[in-house]
């Protein structure tokens, strides 16, 4: 099985986004944007441009930010690019549940907020 690859949020950008979007749940993730999950031999992507365009939280223990990557909202697998923002440790939610949250609940649009992230392995 391969390792997830994508872009890791830069420390200063992470701090700015955390100030702009205070996490609702106790377990703060705010770490990376996934390009490919556990896919065998997935190469690390190149540099990209990023902007938060939405916020999703259905009150079920997971919160995510919807992201544009090089102007695109969807990954090659059809899921939305996102940052898993926070999780409620009292639930069984895991970061990959952000995909279902966004697909089933949608998101509230926000004015685009650019940020920086570096390509790499995200696990």
Buried (B, 14 or more C-beta within 10 A) or exposed (E): EEBBBBBBBBEEBBEBBBEEBEBBBEBBBBBBBBBBBEBEEBEBBEEBEBBBBBBBBEEBBBBBBBBBBEEEBEBEEEBBBBBBBBBBEEEEBEBBBBBBBBEEBEBEEBEEBEBBBEBBEBE
